[in-house]
Amino acid sequence: MKKIAITLAFWGVLGNAQHRKVSRESITTLDELEVGSVKKGIETNMKQTVSVDEFLASSDQISFIKRGAYAWEPLLNNMGTERSTVTIDGMHIFGACTDKMDPVTSYMESNNLSAIDIKSGQAGSLNGATVAGSIDLKRKNTPFGLQKKWGGAYQTGFEFNNKQFFNLGNVSYSGSKLVADGSISFRKAGNYYDGNNDEVRHSQYNKFNTSLGAAYKTSRLSSVRVDAIFDMAKNVGFPALPMDLWLSRAVITSASYKQLFENGLVKSWDTKIYYNAIEHYMDDTARPENLVHMDMPGWSTTYGLLSKMNLKNEKYSSEIQLNVYNNLSIAEMRMYPQDRSKRTMFAYSWPWVTTRYAGLSMNNSWDISDHSRFNFGGSLGLNYNKSKYVEFNWIFHPGAPQEKTRFLPNLHAGYQLNIDHFNFSIGTGYGHRAPSVSEGYGYYIYNSFDRYDYIGNPNLKNEISYETNASAGFKNEKLGIEAKVNYFYIQNYIIGRILSMGSPMNYQSVGVKGYTSLDYATLFNMSLNAEYHILQNLHWKGVVTYARGTDDKGGNLPFIRPLSYQTSVHLTHGDFGFQTSVNGDFMQINYSPEYGEDQTAAYTIWNLSADYTFKINKFKTVLQIGAENLLNKYYITYADWGNIPRMGRNIFTSLKFSF
């Protein structure tokens, strides 16, 4: 089971073509539901060929921990991936790296995605228990059409700073009975250079991704679909870590059946089975300076069931979802002297941990009037863990149970009001989450940020979140402005604290920390978004964000973003487009030395790009050239692991053909 069979034979049948919001009129055919479901591709005005991480970074709710140029860890509401749910079309996928160097977002590419659905706090509990919220990556699903039609795109380009070369292609076919989507992408990058023109060693990467999906209409109101994704990364450097990635592979497959209903309360029923397997091999082969060598391979296998029903009756609509999955996580740690043929140590850092989850979720919406709406919902989940080699846990927690079952309730409610050009909302939430595999069962997981080895604790209590949120906005033909705030009070907040027992296993460690629960922690997030149409073809956007996180003693929580800002102007003139933006962070004042942080300085970055759209025969063609960090600023942010500097000036080019 440690090796992934690189076969796409387990496609199965997926009927999860994308949904638009069900209208109040009855649905008569499958086409009527799906024709309106095509969503904007994953790109930004500043840079049309972005990675998934770069696209997510354009959201005011997402920030990142960066350990290099690849596989950034997304922070939703300034909380790590333990506290959020990240899925692909609702499917649960778990990384195989104890250092979190393979978040779910790293196994997708921008050319096989149509949209990314971000929900804050308990509003994101539809896909499982969460505290921070959910990020759902929506795959491209071409709708059925009345006539046969082909479509597609090819993108290529080069980025000069790290000599990144990329090719991305996708094709789609639409017919009255059959639709299909395919994509392929390849990126290769060398080491990048910082603002002082110094090479940041071990920042290179190679990534290959391909996907294929097909749907067949079994009747006027039903369809089946199969989907598969294969992703492979090789020779990925992580300058903030003492080791790199030799190889990562993922196979993600799903199969589903979709049924629509013309009459009655139930409008659609979508049932999916899925399977994914990931293998991830970290080693320090490229680090001859290490006195002791280490390999850290990991494997993660998940299979599950997802069944969703949409209901609609006049002013009331509901979404009910059953979510069941089984995951097995294994990670090993092997140490060697300079002669790698002589192994001196072996341990399981994830000792064959099984996680089983079953949850029933519901989101409801009631249109009280033409101007107001009440949303409410929740989920009830059952989470089961078992550690096969529990003796690793007994070293620090004698008598800890080999198996643990937890109940995870989640509730949320909100009210929306629209009056003329104004809109207001207020909401609240309550939810539990279980400790992650590392928090509950990790064994000597080295954290190079604070240089401690971390030990899991199977006896940890559920984290319990109490949440409030509010927003207010104004929008007319020219001006739009919106302010959003949320506040989290989290009981049993899980974090690492220094243990009085145990000696570090990694020679670079300064001690051992164990995961423990604080009495509570609080997080506050605020954002202010504005846009103004100066002229018909001249638009301005701006956003300011602020966050504050403290523990039960008033100390600062780690990785909380300081006051930040971004402003941009977009001008179009005929077939030409021009974009410029300025973004930055203020000085990080509320940092946490206890958790390995130090103060980072303020910085401001200027970006600029231009594009030209023209036709070559029947192909729409877009040529773009631009520069990120135009002034070659040397800077380090609060979330740069090990104070690794960001990329200096990067001139990029891209060429895109579409039909």
C-alpha positions as CSV (number, residue, x, y, z in Angstrom):
1,M,0.0,0.0,0.0
2,K,3.1,2.3,0.2
3,K,3.2,2.7,-3.5
4,I,0.5,4.3,-5.7
5,A,-0.4,2.2,-8.7
6,I,-0.2,4.9,-11.4
7,T,-3.4,3.7,-13.1
8,L,-6.5,5.6,-13.9
9,A,-8.7,2.5,-13.9
10,F,-10.6,3.7,-10.8
11,W,-12.4,6.5,-12.4
12,G,-15.9,5.4,-11.6
13,V,-18.9,7.5,-12.4
14,L,-19.2,11.2,-11.5
15,G,-22.4,13.1,-11.9
16,N,-21.2,16.2,-10.1
17,A,-21.5,18.8,-12.9
18,Q,-21.4,22.2,-11.4
19,H,-24.5,23.8,-9.8
20,R,-25.8,27.2,-10.2
21,K,-28.2,28.5,-7.6
22,V,-31.5,26.8,-8.3
23,S,-34.1,29.2,-9.7
24,R,-37.6,29.4,-8.4
25,E,-38.9,28.1,-11.7
26,S,-39.0,24.3,-12.1
27,I,-36.1,22.6,-13.9
28,T,-37.2,20.7,-16.9
29,T,-33.9,19.3,-18.4
30,L,-30.4,18.7,-17.3
31,D,-29.2,21.4,-19.7
32,E,-31.2,24.1,-18.0
33,L,-29.5,23.5,-14.7
34,E,-26.0,23.3,-16.1
35,V,-25.8,25.8,-19.0
36,G,-25.5,28.6,-16.5
37,S,-22.9,26.9,-14.4
38,V,-19.7,27.8,-16.3
39,K,-17.6,30.0,-14.0
40,K,-14.7,32.4,-14.5
41,G,-11.3,30.7,-15.0
42,I,-8.6,30.9,-12.4
43,E,-6.7,34.1,-13.4
44,T,-6.2,37.7,-12.2
45,N,-6.0,41.0,-14.1
46,M,-2.4,41.4,-13.1
47,K,-1.2,37.9,-14.3
48,Q,-3.3,35.7,-16.5
49,T,-1.3,32.5,-15.9
50,V,-1.3,32.2,-12.1
51,S,-0.8,29.2,-9.9
52,V,-3.5,28.1,-7.6
53,D,-1.6,29.7,-4.7
54,E,-1.2,33.0,-6.5
55,F,-5.0,33.1,-7.2
56,L,-5.9,32.3,-3.6
57,A,-3.6,35.1,-2.4
58,S,-5.9,37.6,-4.2
59,S,-8.6,36.8,-1.6
60,D,-8.7,39.1,1.5
61,Q,-9.4,36.0,3.6
62,I,-6.4,33.9,2.6
63,S,-2.7,34.4,3.5
64,F,0.1,31.8,3.3
65,I,3.0,30.3,5.2
66,K,5.8,30.0,2.7
67,R,8.7,27.6,3.1
68,G,9.9,28.1,-0.5
69,A,8.5,28.9,-3.9
70,Y,6.2,25.8,-4.1
71,A,3.3,24.4,-2.1
72,W,2.4,27.3,0.1
73,E,0.2,26.5,3.2
74,P,-3.0,28.5,3.0
75,L,-4.2,30.3,6.1
76,L,-7.9,31.0,6.2
77,N,-8.9,33.7,8.7
78,N,-5.2,33.5,9.9
79,M,-5.6,29.8,10.9
80,G,-3.6,26.9,9.6
81,T,-4.9,23.9,7.6
82,E,-5.6,21.9,10.8
83,R,-8.5,24.3,11.5
84,S,-9.9,24.6,7.9
85,T,-11.4,22.1,5.5
86,V,-9.8,22.0,2.1
87,T,-11.5,19.9,-0.5
88,I,-11.7,19.2,-4.3
89,D,-15.3,19.2,-5.4
90,G,-16.2,18.3,-1.8
91,M,-13.8,15.4,-1.7
92,H,-11.5,15.1,1.3
93,I,-7.8,14.7,0.6
94,F,-5.1,14.6,3.2
95,G,-1.5,15.4,2.6
96,A,1.2,12.8,3.2
97,C,3.9,15.2,4.6
98,T,4.3,15.8,8.3
99,D,5.9,19.2,7.5
100,K,2.7,20.2,5.6
101,M,4.7,20.6,2.4
102,D,1.8,19.1,0.3
103,P,-1.4,21.0,1.0
104,V,-4.4,20.0,-1.0
105,T,-4.0,23.1,-3.2
106,S,-0.6,21.8,-4.4
107,Y,-2.2,18.9,-6.2
108,M,-4.2,21.0,-8.6
109,E,-3.4,23.4,-11.4
110,S,-5.2,26.6,-12.5
111,N,-6.1,25.2,-16.0
112,N,-8.3,22.4,-14.6
113,L,-10.2,24.6,-12.1
114,S,-13.2,26.8,-12.8
115,A,-13.6,28.5,-9.4
116,I,-12.6,28.3,-5.8
117,D,-15.4,28.5,-3.2
118,I,-14.2,30.1,0.1
119,K,-16.6,30.1,3.1
120,S,-15.7,31.6,6.4
121,G,-16.1,30.0,9.8
122,Q,-19.0,27.6,10.4
123,A,-20.6,28.6,7.1
124,G,-18.0,26.2,5.7
125,S,-19.2,23.2,7.8
126,L,-21.1,21.6,4.9
127,N,-17.9,19.7,3.9
128,G,-17.1,18.6,7.5
129,A,-16.1,19.9,10.9
130,T,-14.1,23.1,10.8
131,V,-13.2,26.2,12.8
132,A,-11.6,28.6,10.2
133,G,-14.0,27.7,7.3
134,S,-13.7,25.8,4.1
135,I,-11.9,26.1,0.7
136,D,-13.4,24.0,-2.0
137,L,-11.6,23.7,-5.4
138,K,-14.1,23.4,-8.2
139,R,-13.0,21.4,-11.2
140,K,-14.0,22.4,-14.7
141,N,-17.1,20.6,-15.8
142,T,-18.3,21.4,-19.3
143,P,-22.1,21.6,-19.5
144,F,-24.2,19.6,-21.9
145,G,-25.1,21.4,-25.1
146,L,-27.7,21.1,-27.9
147,Q,-24.9,20.9,-30.5
148,K,-21.5,19.3,-30.6
149,K,-18.8,21.9,-29.7
150,W,-15.1,21.8,-29.0
151,G,-13.2,24.3,-26.9
152,G,-9.8,24.7,-25.4
153,A,-6.8,26.8,-24.5
154,Y,-3.1,26.6,-24.5
155,Q,-0.8,28.9,-22.4
156,T,2.9,29.2,-22.4
157,G,5.3,31.6,-20.9
158,F,8.6,32.3,-19.1
159,E,9.4,34.0,-15.8
160,F,12.9,35.5,-15.7
161,N,13.8,35.6,-12.0
162,N,13.7,31.8,-11.4
163,K,13.8,30.8,-15.1
164,Q,10.4,29.3,-14.8
165,F,9.0,27.8,-18.0
166,F,5.4,26.6,-18.2
167,N,3.0,25.0,-20.6
168,L,-0.7,24.6,-19.8
169,G,-3.3,23.1,-22.1
170,N,-6.9,22.1,-21.8
171,V,-9.6,20.9,-24.1
172,S,-13.3,20.3,-23.8
173,Y,-16.1,18.7,-25.8
174,S,-19.8,19.3,-25.4
175,G,-22.6,17.4,-26.9
176,S,-26.2,16.6,-26.2
177,K,-25.3,13.2,-24.6
178,L,-21.6,13.3,-23.9
179,V,-19.2,15.9,-22.5
180,A,-15.5,15.6,-21.7
181,D,-12.7,17.7,-20.2
182,G,-9.0,17.2,-20.3
183,S,-6.0,19.2,-19.1
184,I,-2.2,18.9,-18.9
185,S,0.4,21.3,-17.4
186,F,4.1,21.4,-16.8
187,R,6.1,23.9,-14.8
188,K,9.9,23.9,-14.3
189,A,11.7,26.5,-12.2
190,G,15.2,27.0,-11.0
191,N,16.3,28.9,-7.8
192,Y,15.0,32.4,-7.5
193,Y,16.9,35.6,-6.5
194,D,15.9,38.0,-3.7
195,G,15.9,41.8,-3.8
196,N,19.7,41.9,-3.1
197,N,20.2,39.7,-6.2
198,D,21.4,36.8,-4.0
199,E,20.4,33.3,-5.1
200,V,18.0,31.6,-2.7
201,R,19.3,28.0,-2.9
202,H,17.0,25.0,-2.9
203,S,14.0,26.9,-4.2
204,Q,13.7,25.1,-7.5
205,Y,10.7,22.8,-8.5
206,N,9.3,20.7,-11.3
207,K,5.5,20.0,-11.5
208,F,3.4,17.9,-13.8
209,N,-0.4,17.7,-13.6
210,T,-3.0,16.2,-15.9
211,S,-6.7,15.5,-15.5
212,L,-9.5,13.9,-17.5
213,G,-13.3,13.8,-16.9
214,A,-16.3,12.7,-18.9
215,A,-20.1,12.8,-18.3
216,Y,-22.8,10.9,-20.1
217,K,-26.5,11.8,-20.0
218,T,-28.4,8.7,-19.1
219,S,-31.8,10.4,-19.4
220,R,-33.2,13.9,-19.8
221,L,-32.8,14.4,-16.1
222,S,-29.9,12.3,-15.1
223,S,-26.2,11.8,-15.9
224,V,-23.1,9.9,-14.8
225,R,-19.6,11.3,-14.7
226,V,-16.0,10.0,-14.1
227,D,-13.0,12.2,-13.2
228,A,-9.3,11.6,-12.5
229,I,-6.4,13.7,-11.7
230,F,-2.7,12.8,-11.7
231,D,-0.1,15.1,-10.2
232,M,3.6,14.7,-9.8
233,A,6.3,17.0,-8.4
234,K,10.0,16.2,-8.5
235,N,13.2,17.8,-7.2
236,V,11.4,20.5,-5.2
237,G,13.6,22.5,-2.9
238,F,12.5,24.0,0.3
239,P,15.1,26.6,1.5
240,A,13.4,27.1,4.8
241,L,13.7,23.4,5.7
242,P,16.8,21.1,6.3
243,M,15.5,18.8,3.5
244,D,13.8,18.8,0.1
245,L,11.2,16.9,-1.8
246,W,12.5,14.1,-4.0
247,L,9.2,12.9,-5.3
248,S,5.5,13.5,-4.7
249,R,2.7,11.7,-6.6
250,A,-1.1,11.8,-6.3
251,V,-4.0,10.0,-8.0
252,I,-7.4,11.6,-7.3
253,T,-10.4,9.8,-8.7
254,S,-14.2,10.1,-8.4
255,A,-17.4,8.7,-9.7
256,S,-20.9,9.9,-9.4
257,Y,-24.5,9.9,-10.5
258,K,-26.8,12.9,-10.7
259,Q,-30.6,13.0,-10.8
260,L,-32.8,16.1,-11.3
261,F,-36.5,16.3,-10.5
262,E,-39.1,18.3,-12.3
263,N,-41.7,18.5,-9.5
264,G,-41.8,18.4,-5.7
265,L,-39.5,19.7,-3.0
266,V,-36.4,17.8,-4.1
267,K,-34.7,19.5,-7.1
268,S,-31.5,17.4,-7.4
269,W,-29.7,14.5,-5.9
270,D,-26.0,14.0,-6.5
271,T,-24.1,11.0,-5.1
272,K,-20.3,10.5,-5.5
273,I,-17.8,7.9,-4.5
274,Y,-14.1,8.8,-4.5
275,Y,-10.6,7.5,-3.9
276,N,-7.3,9.3,-3.7
277,A,-3.8,8.1,-2.8
278,I,-0.7,10.3,-2.2
279,E,2.9,9.4,-1.7
280,H,5.5,12.0,-0.6
281,Y,9.3,11.5,-0.2
282,M,11.3,14.1,1.7
283,D,15.1,13.6,2.0
284,D,18.3,15.6,2.3
285,T,20.2,14.1,-0.6
286,A,21.0,17.6,-1.8
287,R,22.2,18.8,1.6
288,P,25.7,17.3,2.0
289,E,26.4,19.8,4.9
290,N,24.0,17.9,7.2
291,L,25.9,15.9,9.7
292,V,23.2,13.3,9.9
293,H,21.0,12.4,6.9
294,M,17.3,11.8,7.1
295,D,14.6,10.5,4.9
296,M,10.9,11.2,5.7
297,P,8.5,9.3,3.3
298,G,4.8,9.5,3.9
299,W,1.6,8.0,2.4
300,S,-2.0,9.0,2.6
301,T,-4.9,7.0,1.3
302,T,-8.5,8.2,1.4
303,Y,-11.8,6.8,0.1
304,G,-15.2,8.2,0.7
305,L,-18.8,8.9,-0.2
306,L,-20.5,12.2,-0.8
307,S,-24.3,12.5,-1.3
308,K,-25.9,15.9,-1.7
309,M,-29.6,16.8,-2.1
310,N,-31.0,20.3,-3.1
311,L,-34.5,21.2,-2.0
312,K,-36.6,24.3,-3.0
313,N,-40.0,25.4,-2.1
314,E,-41.1,29.0,-2.8
315,K,-39.0,31.1,-0.4
316,Y,-37.2,28.2,1.3
317,S,-34.2,26.3,-0.1
318,S,-31.9,23.8,1.5
319,E,-28.8,21.8,0.9
320,I,-28.4,18.5,2.7
321,Q,-25.1,16.5,2.5
322,L,-23.9,13.2,3.8
323,N,-20.1,13.0,4.0
324,V,-18.3,9.7,4.8
325,Y,-14.6,9.0,4.4
326,N,-11.8,6.7,5.6
327,N,-8.1,7.9,5.7
328,L,-4.9,6.1,6.5
329,S,-1.9,8.3,7.2
330,I,1.6,6.8,7.5
331,A,4.9,8.6,7.8
332,E,8.4,7.3,8.6
333,M,11.6,8.8,9.8
334,R,14.9,7.2,8.9
335,M,18.3,8.5,10.0
336,Y,21.7,7.7,8.5
337,P,25.3,8.7,9.0
338,Q,27.2,10.0,6.0
339,D,27.2,6.5,4.6
340,R,23.5,6.1,3.7
341,S,23.8,2.4,3.5
342,K,24.0,2.2,7.3
343,R,20.7,3.1,8.9
344,T,21.0,4.1,12.5
345,M,17.4,5.0,13.4
346,F,13.8,4.2,12.3
347,A,10.5,5.5,13.7
348,Y,7.0,6.2,12.6
349,S,6.2,9.9,12.9
350,W,2.7,9.0,11.9
351,P,2.2,5.5,13.4
352,W,-0.3,4.2,10.8
353,V,-3.2,6.4,11.9
354,T,-6.7,5.6,10.6
355,T,-9.3,8.4,10.6
356,R,-12.9,7.6,9.9
357,Y,-15.6,10.4,9.6
358,A,-19.3,10.3,9.0
359,G,-21.2,13.6,9.1
360,L,-24.6,14.9,8.1
361,S,-24.7,18.6,7.2
362,M,-27.5,21.1,6.2
363,N,-27.5,24.6,4.9
364,N,-30.9,26.4,4.8
365,S,-32.0,29.7,3.4
366,W,-35.3,31.5,4.0
367,D,-36.3,34.6,2.0
368,I,-38.2,36.5,4.6
369,S,-38.9,39.3,2.1
370,D,-37.6,40.7,-1.1
371,H,-34.9,42.5,0.9
372,S,-34.0,40.1,3.7
373,R,-32.9,36.5,4.1
374,F,-32.2,34.2,7.0
375,N,-29.6,31.5,6.7
376,F,-29.1,28.7,9.2
377,G,-27.6,25.3,9.3
378,G,-25.1,22.9,10.9
379,S,-23.6,19.5,10.9
380,L,-23.2,16.5,13.2
381,G,-20.1,14.5,12.7
382,L,-18.6,11.3,14.2
383,N,-14.8,11.2,14.1
384,Y,-12.9,8.0,14.9
385,N,-9.1,7.6,15.2
386,K,-6.9,4.5,15.7
387,S,-3.1,4.3,16.0
388,K,-1.8,1.0,14.9
389,Y,1.5,1.3,16.7
390,V,0.2,2.9,19.9
391,E,3.5,2.2,21.7
392,F,4.9,5.3,20.1
393,N,2.2,7.4,21.8
394,W,2.7,5.6,25.1
395,I,6.3,6.8,25.5
396,F,5.0,10.3,26.3
397,H,1.4,9.4,27.2
398,P,1.3,6.1,29.1
399,G,-2.0,4.3,28.8
400,A,-3.4,6.6,26.1
401,P,-6.2,4.8,24.2
402,Q,-5.4,3.2,20.9
403,E,-8.8,4.2,19.6
404,K,-10.7,7.5,20.1
405,T,-14.2,8.5,19.0
406,R,-15.4,12.1,19.1
407,F,-18.7,13.9,18.4
408,L,-18.3,17.1,16.3
409,P,-21.4,19.3,16.3
410,N,-21.4,22.5,14.3
411,L,-24.1,25.2,14.0
412,H,-24.4,28.6,12.3
413,A,-27.0,31.3,11.6
414,G,-27.0,34.6,9.8
415,Y,-29.3,37.4,8.6
416,Q,-28.9,39.5,5.4
417,L,-30.6,42.8,4.6
418,N,-30.5,44.7,1.4
419,I,-32.0,48.2,1.3
420,D,-31.5,50.1,-2.0
421,H,-27.8,50.3,-2.5
422,F,-26.9,49.2,1.0
423,N,-26.4,45.6,2.3
424,F,-25.9,44.4,5.9
425,S,-25.3,41.0,7.5
426,I,-24.8,39.5,10.9
427,G,-24.0,35.9,11.9
428,T,-22.9,33.6,14.6
429,G,-21.5,30.1,14.8
430,Y,-20.5,27.3,17.1
431,G,-18.4,24.3,16.2
432,H,-16.0,21.5,17.3
433,R,-13.0,20.1,15.5
434,A,-10.9,17.0,16.3
435,P,-7.1,17.2,16.6
436,S,-5.2,16.6,13.4
437,V,-3.1,13.4,12.9
438,S,0.0,15.3,13.9
439,E,-1.6,17.0,16.9
440,G,-3.0,13.7,18.2
441,Y,-0.4,11.1,17.1
442,G,2.7,12.8,15.8
443,Y,6.0,11.5,17.0
444,Y,9.1,13.7,16.9
445,I,8.0,15.9,14.0
446,Y,10.7,18.5,13.6
447,N,9.6,22.1,13.3
448,S,12.4,24.1,11.7
449,F,10.6,27.4,12.5
450,D,11.2,27.2,16.2
451,R,13.6,24.3,16.0
452,Y,11.7,21.9,18.3
453,D,10.6,18.3,17.9
454,Y,6.8,18.0,18.3
455,I,4.9,15.2,20.1
456,G,1.2,14.5,19.6
457,N,-1.3,13.9,22.4
458,P,-4.1,11.4,21.8
459,N,-5.9,12.8,24.9
460,L,-6.4,16.3,23.6
461,K,-9.9,17.6,23.9
462,N,-11.9,18.9,20.9
463,E,-11.4,22.5,20.0
464,I,-14.6,24.5,20.5
465,S,-15.2,27.6,18.5
466,Y,-17.7,30.4,19.2
467,E,-17.9,32.9,16.3
468,T,-19.5,36.1,15.4
469,N,-19.4,38.0,12.1
470,A,-20.8,41.1,10.5
471,S,-20.6,43.1,7.3
472,A,-21.9,46.3,5.8
473,G,-21.6,47.5,2.2
474,F,-22.7,50.0,-0.4
475,K,-22.8,49.6,-4.1
476,N,-24.0,51.7,-7.1
477,E,-23.0,52.0,-10.7
478,K,-19.6,53.5,-9.9
479,L,-18.7,52.9,-6.3
480,G,-18.6,49.7,-4.2
481,I,-17.4,49.5,-0.6
482,E,-17.7,46.7,2.0
483,A,-16.4,46.2,5.5
484,K,-16.3,42.7,7.1
485,V,-15.3,41.6,10.6
486,N,-15.3,38.3,12.4
487,Y,-14.3,37.2,15.9
488,F,-13.4,33.7,17.2
489,Y,-13.3,32.6,20.8
490,I,-11.7,29.1,20.7
491,Q,-11.7,26.9,23.8
492,N,-9.1,24.2,24.2
493,Y,-6.9,25.9,21.6
494,I,-4.3,23.4,20.4
495,I,-0.7,24.6,20.3
496,G,2.8,23.3,21.1
497,R,4.4,23.9,24.6
498,I,7.9,22.8,25.8
499,L,8.0,19.4,27.5
500,S,10.1,18.9,30.7
501,M,10.7,15.3,29.6
502,G,12.2,13.8,26.4
503,S,15.4,14.6,24.4
504,P,15.4,16.0,20.9
505,M,15.9,13.4,18.2
506,N,17.0,15.7,15.4
507,Y,20.5,17.1,16.0
508,Q,19.3,20.5,14.9
509,S,16.5,20.6,17.5
510,V,16.9,22.7,20.7
511,G,14.2,20.7,22.6
512,V,10.9,18.9,22.6
513,K,7.4,20.4,22.5
514,G,4.1,18.6,23.1
515,Y,0.8,19.5,21.7
516,T,-1.4,20.8,24.5
517,S,-4.6,22.8,24.9
518,L,-4.8,26.3,26.1
519,D,-7.9,27.4,28.0
520,Y,-8.8,29.6,25.1
521,A,-7.5,31.8,22.3
522,T,-9.1,34.7,20.5
523,L,-8.8,35.8,16.8
524,F,-10.2,39.0,15.2
525,N,-10.2,39.6,11.5
526,M,-11.2,42.7,9.6
527,S,-11.2,43.7,5.9
528,L,-12.3,46.8,4.0
529,N,-12.8,46.4,0.2
530,A,-13.5,49.2,-2.2
531,E,-13.8,49.6,-5.9
532,Y,-14.5,52.7,-8.1
533,H,-15.2,52.9,-11.8
534,I,-13.4,56.1,-12.6
535,L,-14.3,55.8,-16.3
536,Q,-16.0,53.1,-18.3
537,N,-12.6,51.5,-19.0
538,L,-10.7,52.6,-16.0
539,H,-11.3,50.8,-12.7
540,W,-9.7,51.1,-9.2
541,K,-9.7,48.5,-6.4
542,G,-8.3,48.6,-2.9
543,V,-8.3,46.3,0.2
544,V,-7.1,46.8,3.7
545,T,-6.9,43.9,6.2
546,Y,-6.1,43.6,9.9
547,A,-5.9,40.7,12.3
548,R,-5.2,40.1,16.0
549,G,-4.7,36.8,17.8
550,T,-4.0,36.3,21.5
551,D,-3.7,33.3,23.8
552,D,-5.3,32.9,27.3
553,K,-2.4,34.8,28.9
554,G,-2.7,37.8,26.5
555,G,0.3,36.6,24.5
556,N,0.5,36.8,20.7
557,L,-0.5,33.8,18.6
558,P,1.9,33.0,15.7
559,F,1.4,33.7,12.0
560,I,-1.2,36.5,12.5
561,R,-0.9,38.9,9.6
562,P,-0.1,42.5,10.4
563,L,-2.0,45.4,8.9
564,S,-1.8,44.9,5.1
565,Y,-3.0,46.7,2.0
566,Q,-3.4,46.4,-1.7
567,T,-4.5,48.9,-4.3
568,S,-4.7,48.4,-8.1
569,V,-5.8,50.2,-11.3
570,H,-7.0,48.5,-14.4
571,L,-7.2,50.3,-17.7
572,T,-8.5,49.0,-21.0
573,H,-8.1,50.7,-24.4
574,G,-9.3,48.8,-27.4
575,D,-7.5,45.5,-27.5
576,F,-4.9,46.7,-24.9
577,G,-5.0,46.3,-21.1
578,F,-2.8,47.9,-18.5
579,Q,-2.6,46.9,-14.8
580,T,-0.6,48.3,-11.9
581,S,-0.8,47.4,-8.2
582,V,0.9,48.3,-5.0
583,N,0.7,45.9,-2.0
584,G,2.5,45.5,1.3
585,D,2.4,44.9,5.1
586,F,3.0,47.2,7.9
587,M,5.7,46.3,10.5
588,Q,4.7,43.2,12.5
589,I,4.3,44.5,16.0
590,N,2.4,41.7,17.6
591,Y,4.8,38.9,17.0
592,S,5.4,35.8,19.2
593,P,9.0,34.9,20.3
594,E,7.6,32.1,22.4
595,Y,6.5,30.3,19.1
596,G,9.7,31.2,17.2
597,E,8.7,34.5,15.6
598,D,10.7,37.7,15.4
599,Q,9.8,41.1,14.2
600,T,9.5,41.7,10.5
601,A,9.8,45.1,8.8
602,A,7.2,46.9,6.8
603,Y,7.5,46.6,3.0
604,T,5.8,47.9,-0.2
605,I,5.8,46.1,-3.6
606,W,5.0,47.6,-7.0
607,N,3.7,45.4,-9.8
608,L,3.0,46.3,-13.4
609,S,1.7,44.4,-16.5
610,A,0.2,45.0,-20.0
611,D,-1.6,42.7,-22.4
612,Y,-2.8,42.7,-26.0
613,T,-5.7,40.7,-27.4
614,F,-5.8,39.7,-31.0
615,K,-6.9,36.9,-33.3
616,I,-4.8,34.4,-35.2
617,N,-7.3,32.7,-37.6
618,K,-10.1,31.6,-35.3
619,F,-7.9,31.6,-32.2
620,K,-8.3,34.3,-29.6
621,T,-4.8,35.2,-28.5
622,V,-3.6,37.2,-25.5
623,L,0.0,38.3,-25.1
624,Q,1.0,39.6,-21.7
625,I,4.2,41.0,-20.2
626,G,4.7,42.3,-16.7
627,A,7.0,42.7,-13.7
628,E,6.4,41.7,-10.1
629,N,8.4,43.6,-7.4
630,L,9.4,46.1,-10.1
631,L,11.7,48.0,-7.8
632,N,13.5,44.8,-6.7
633,K,12.7,45.3,-3.1
634,Y,14.4,43.0,-0.5
635,Y,11.8,41.9,2.0
636,I,10.7,39.2,4.4
637,T,7.1,38.8,5.6
638,Y,5.7,37.5,8.9
639,A,4.8,34.2,7.3
640,D,8.2,33.4,5.7
641,W,9.4,30.2,7.4
642,G,12.9,30.7,8.7
643,N,13.0,34.3,7.4
644,I,13.6,33.2,3.9
645,P,13.5,36.4,1.7
646,R,10.9,36.7,-1.0
647,M,11.6,36.9,-4.7
648,G,13.1,40.1,-6.1
649,R,12.2,41.6,-9.5
650,N,10.5,39.1,-11.7
651,I,9.7,39.9,-15.3
652,F,7.1,37.5,-16.7
653,T,5.7,36.8,-20.1
654,S,2.8,34.7,-21.3
655,L,0.9,33.8,-24.5
656,K,-2.5,32.3,-24.5
657,F,-4.5,30.8,-27.4
658,S,-8.2,29.9,-26.9
659,F,-11.0,28.6,-29.1
